[in-house]
Amino acid sequence: MSKFQAVAQQLEGWDLDAMVILSEPNRLYVTGFHSTAGVALVTGEGSWFFTDSRYIEAAGRAITDAAVEENTRERPALTRVAEILKERGLERVGYEETYLTVAEFRRLEERLPGTLVPAAGLIAGLRAVKDGWELEQMVKAQRIAEKALAEVLNDIRPGRTEREIAARLQYQMLLGGAERMSFEPIVVSGANSSMPHGVPTDKPVAAGDFVTMDFGCVYNGYCSDMTRTVAVGHVTDEMARVYETVLAAQAAGIAAARPGVTGASIHAAGDQVICDAGYGGYFGHGFGHSLGVEIHESPNASPSCTEPLPEGAVLSAEPGIYLPGRFGVRIEDVIVLKGEGCEDITLAPKELMIL
């Protein structure tokens, strides 16, 4: 079943006659085609994708399960959408309220007939469960990232800056076949590693530093995400203890992950290990998040996620401990909920590595 058909099947349950899709991530998900401009329309009678002259040829080749039409300045995409809705008497039209600006929503109100109904959850629900093809792309993206890490580990030494390491990771991922980065890599070392989302700086790596690298890439539109923390030269007893605590917390959360449990329960399993070790005040973020065509999707493994997780959900597993002004450790894999548990699709080693 195509993604267009999957959306169409959900329309009746959402009391909709049609769904108009403007956001880049949802367009990519539904069409399988990446562009910076376009509008998709899904109805029970058929689907359409409208784009301009920059993309029309490529879209026509890539999209086979919907009509592909070129829009122009004289005849914008929403004009054509309005025509189709009027011709077919389609009155309740879903839109993506979580993506649109106020100006974009007002433009829809002005140009489209009928009633606009917030329905971002329709596509979010579909995106929460990955099919076999989607998982294949995510595994390929993960392998590219892992190969890049293996190359970069050979080059981390005192004197290398955080920016240099980040640049080398990006270069190796692009060289390995990545389309682009999932996000700007986080590379932080020494005292900077206590900042979970620190930005790479010109700070040189020094002996005795932890170096935390959080990075990922996109392959066929789908993201990978991973974090590894390595040591340079030597570690203190406390550094080793914190590292092993984070690793044990990750293992506990992964062991608790399976279809039907809540994200809150997965988070709690990992958090308990950190609290028992005396570092409960130093793990402030959720255990993990979903990812796919975007690096952050739903559902999540966090205290606020109290709904049962579906089979086929993909989650990061990334607990951490961050001691302000001193050092931090995060270890991140990606797991897929299936059967009676989950599958970890990340193969990179996780034991404490001292370079």
C-alpha positions in Angstrom: 0.0 0.0 0.0 1.3 3.4 -0.9 1.5 6.2 1.7 -1.1 8.1 -0.3 -3.5 5.2 0.1 -2.6 4.9 3.8 -3.6 8.5 4.3 -6.8 8.0 2.2 -7.8 5.1 4.4 -7.7 7.2 7.5 -9.9 10.0 6.2 -13.2 8.5 7.2 -12.0 7.8 10.8 -11.0 11.4 11.1 -14.3 12.6 9.6 -12.5 14.2 6.6 -13.2 14.4 2.9 -9.6 15.3 2.0 -6.2 16.1 3.5 -4.0 18.9 2.2 -0.3 18.5 3.0 2.1 21.5 2.8 4.9 20.6 5.2 8.2 19.4 3.8 8.5 16.4 6.1 5.0 15.1 5.5 5.3 15.7 1.8 8.4 13.6 1.8 6.7 10.9 3.8 3.6 10.7 1.6 5.3 11.1 -1.8 8.7 9.6 -1.2 10.0 12.6 -3.0 12.1 15.4 -1.5 11.5 19.0 -2.6 11.4 22.4 -1.0 8.2 23.3 -2.7 5.0 21.4 -3.3 1.5 20.6 -2.1 -0.1 17.2 -1.8 -3.8 16.6 -1.8 -5.3 13.2 -0.7 -9.0 12.3 -1.2 -10.9 9.1 -1.2 -11.2 9.3 -5.0 -7.5 10.0 -5.8 -4.4 12.0 -4.9 -2.4 14.8 -6.5 1.0 16.4 -6.1 1.6 19.9 -7.3 5.0 21.5 -7.7 6.8 24.1 -9.8 9.1 23.9 -12.8 12.2 23.2 -10.7 10.9 19.8 -9.6 8.2 18.8 -12.0 10.3 16.5 -14.1 11.9 14.7 -11.2 8.6 14.5 -9.4 6.9 12.9 -12.4 9.5 10.2 -12.5 9.5 9.6 -8.7 5.8 9.7 -7.9 3.8 6.9 -9.5 0.8 6.6 -7.2 -0.7 10.1 -7.6 -1.3 12.6 -10.4 1.6 15.1 -10.7 0.8 18.6 -12.0 2.9 21.7 -12.5 1.8 24.9 -10.8 2.7 28.4 -12.0 2.5 31.9 -10.8 -0.7 32.4 -12.8 -2.2 29.2 -11.4 -0.8 28.4 -7.9 -1.1 25.0 -6.4 -3.8 26.0 -3.9 -6.0 27.3 -6.8 -5.9 23.8 -8.3 -6.6 22.3 -4.9 -9.6 24.5 -4.5 -10.9 23.5 -8.0 -10.7 19.8 -7.1 -12.4 20.2 -3.8 -15.3 22.2 -5.5 -15.6 19.8 -8.4 -16.0 16.8 -6.0 -18.0 18.6 -3.3 -15.4 17.9 -0.7 -16.1 20.0 2.3 -14.1 18.9 5.4 -10.4 19.3 4.7 -7.7 18.3 7.1 -4.6 20.4 7.5 -1.3 20.2 9.5 -1.9 22.5 12.4 1.5 21.7 14.1 3.5 22.8 11.0 1.7 25.9 9.7 2.3 29.5 10.6 -0.6 31.8 11.3 0.0 33.4 7.9 -0.1 30.0 6.1 -3.3 29.0 7.9 -4.9 32.3 6.9 -3.9 31.6 3.3 -5.6 28.3 3.4 -8.7 29.8 4.8 -8.8 32.4 2.1 -8.2 30.1 -0.8 -9.9 26.8 0.0 -13.6 26.1 0.2 -15.3 24.1 3.0 -14.2 23.7 6.6 -10.5 23.3 7.7 -10.0 20.6 10.3 -6.8 20.2 12.3 -5.5 16.7 11.5 -1.7 16.6 11.9 -2.2 13.6 14.1 -3.5 11.6 11.2 -0.1 11.5 9.5 1.8 11.5 12.8 0.0 8.3 13.7 1.1 6.7 10.4 4.6 7.9 10.7 4.9 6.4 14.2 5.0 2.9 12.7 7.8 2.2 10.3 7.3 -0.4 7.5 10.0 -2.7 6.2 11.2 -0.3 3.5 11.5 2.6 5.9 13.5 0.5 8.4 15.9 -0.6 5.6 16.6 3.1 4.8 17.2 3.9 8.5 19.6 0.9 8.9 21.5 2.1 5.8 21.8 5.6 7.3 23.0 4.0 10.5 25.7 2.0 8.9 27.0 5.1 7.1 27.2 6.9 10.4 28.9 4.0 12.1 31.5 3.7 9.3 32.2 7.4 9.7 32.7 7.1 13.4 35.2 4.2 12.9 37.2 6.4 10.6 37.1 9.5 12.9 38.1 7.5 16.0 41.5 6.9 14.3 42.0 10.7 14.2 40.9 11.8 17.7 44.0 12.9 19.7 45.1 15.8 21.9 45.1 19.0 19.9 42.2 18.1 17.6 39.4 20.7 18.0 35.8 19.9 18.5 35.0 21.7 15.2 37.6 19.6 13.4 36.1 16.3 14.7 32.6 17.5 13.8 33.8 18.4 10.2 35.4 15.0 9.8 32.3 13.2 10.9 30.2 15.1 8.3 32.8 14.6 5.5 32.9 10.8 6.2 29.2 10.5 6.2 28.8 12.3 2.9 31.7 10.3 1.5 29.8 7.1 2.6 26.6 8.0 0.7 24.6 10.3 3.0 22.3 12.8 1.4 22.8 15.3 4.2 23.1 15.4 8.0 20.1 14.5 10.2 21.2 17.6 12.3 24.3 19.6 13.0 26.7 17.2 14.9 27.2 17.8 18.6 30.9 17.3 19.4 31.9 18.4 22.9 34.9 17.6 25.1 36.2 18.0 28.6 34.1 20.4 30.6 32.0 21.1 27.5 30.7 17.5 27.5 28.5 18.4 30.5 26.3 20.3 28.0 23.9 17.8 26.4 23.4 19.9 23.3 26.6 21.9 23.3 27.9 23.4 20.1 31.4 22.4 18.7 34.0 25.0 19.5 37.7 25.6 18.8 38.6 24.0 22.1 41.4 21.5 21.5 40.8 18.0 22.9 43.2 17.3 25.9 44.4 14.1 27.5 41.9 13.1 30.2 38.9 14.5 28.3 35.7 12.7 27.5 34.6 13.5 23.9 30.9 13.1 23.3 29.8 12.9 19.6 26.1 13.0 18.8 25.5 12.8 15.0 23.5 11.1 12.2 22.8 11.3 8.5 19.9 11.0 6.0 19.6 8.2 3.5 16.6 8.1 1.0 14.9 10.7 3.3 15.3 8.8 6.5 17.5 9.7 9.5 20.0 7.9 11.7 21.0 9.1 15.1 23.7 7.9 17.5 25.9 9.1 20.3 29.2 7.7 21.5 31.4 9.1 24.3 35.1 8.2 24.2 38.0 9.1 26.5 41.4 10.4 25.4 44.5 9.1 27.1 43.1 8.1 30.5 40.1 8.4 32.8 39.5 8.9 36.5 37.7 6.3 38.6 34.6 8.6 38.7 34.7 9.0 34.9 34.7 5.3 34.5 31.9 4.9 37.1 29.7 7.5 35.4 30.3 5.8 32.0 29.3 2.4 33.3 26.2 3.8 35.0 25.0 5.4 31.7 25.7 2.1 29.9 23.7 0.2 32.5 20.9 2.7 32.3 20.7 2.3 28.6 20.6 -1.5 28.9 17.8 -1.3 31.4 15.7 1.0 29.2 16.3 -1.2 26.2 15.3 -4.3 28.2 12.0 -2.6 29.2 11.2 -1.6 25.6 8.5 -3.6 23.8 5.2 -3.0 22.0 2.4 -2.0 24.3 4.4 -0.4 27.1 4.5 3.4 27.6 7.4 5.6 26.8 7.3 6.7 30.5 8.0 3.2 31.7 11.0 2.9 29.4 12.4 6.2 30.7 11.7 5.1 34.3 13.7 1.9 33.9 16.8 3.8 32.7 16.3 6.7 35.1 16.1 4.3 38.1 19.6 3.0 37.4 21.0 6.5 37.3 19.2 7.5 40.5 20.4 4.3 42.3 24.0 5.3 41.4 23.5 8.7 43.1 23.3 10.8 39.9 19.6 11.3 39.8 19.9 15.1 39.6 22.1 14.9 36.5 19.8 13.3 33.9 17.4 16.0 32.8 16.1 14.9 29.4 14.0 12.0 28.2 15.4 8.5 27.6 14.6 8.8 23.9 12.6 10.0 21.0 11.2 8.7 17.8 12.8 9.5 14.4 12.2 8.9 10.7 11.9 11.5 8.0 12.5 14.0 10.9 15.1 13.6 13.6 12.4 14.2 16.3 9.1 12.5 15.8 6.5 10.9 18.0 6.1 8.8 20.1 8.8 9.4 22.7 10.3 7.5 25.7 9.9 10.3 28.2 7.9 10.8 31.4 5.1 12.6 29.5 4.5 9.7 27.1 1.8 7.7 28.8 0.2 6.1 25.8 1.1 2.5 24.8 3.7 2.4 22.1 2.9 0.6 18.9 4.8 -2.3 17.3 7.1 -0.9 14.6 7.9 2.3 16.6 11.5 3.5 16.3 13.1 5.1 19.4 16.5 6.4 20.3 17.9 5.1 23.6 20.1 7.8 24.9 20.4 8.3 28.7 23.1 10.5 30.0 24.8 12.0 33.1 26.0 15.6 33.0 28.1 17.0 35.8 28.2 20.8 35.2 31.6 22.3 34.6 33.3 18.9 34.8 32.2 16.3 32.2 29.3 14.4 30.8 28.5 11.0 29.2 25.8 10.0 26.8 25.4 6.8 24.9 22.8 6.5 22.2 21.4 3.6 20.0 18.3 3.3 18.0 15.8 0.5 18.7 12.7 -0.9 16.9 9.8 -2.2 19.0 8.8 -5.6 17.7 7.4 -8.9 19.0 8.1 -9.4 22.7 10.8 -6.8 22.9 12.9 -4.7 20.6 15.8 -4.8 18.1 18.8 -2.6 18.5 19.8 -1.5 15.0 23.0 0.2 16.2 26.1 -2.0 15.9 28.9 0.4 17.0 30.7 -0.8 20.1 29.7 0.7 23.5 32.3 -0.4 25.9 34.4 2.4 27.4 37.0 3.3 24.7 40.2 5.1 25.7 42.0 6.4 22.7 
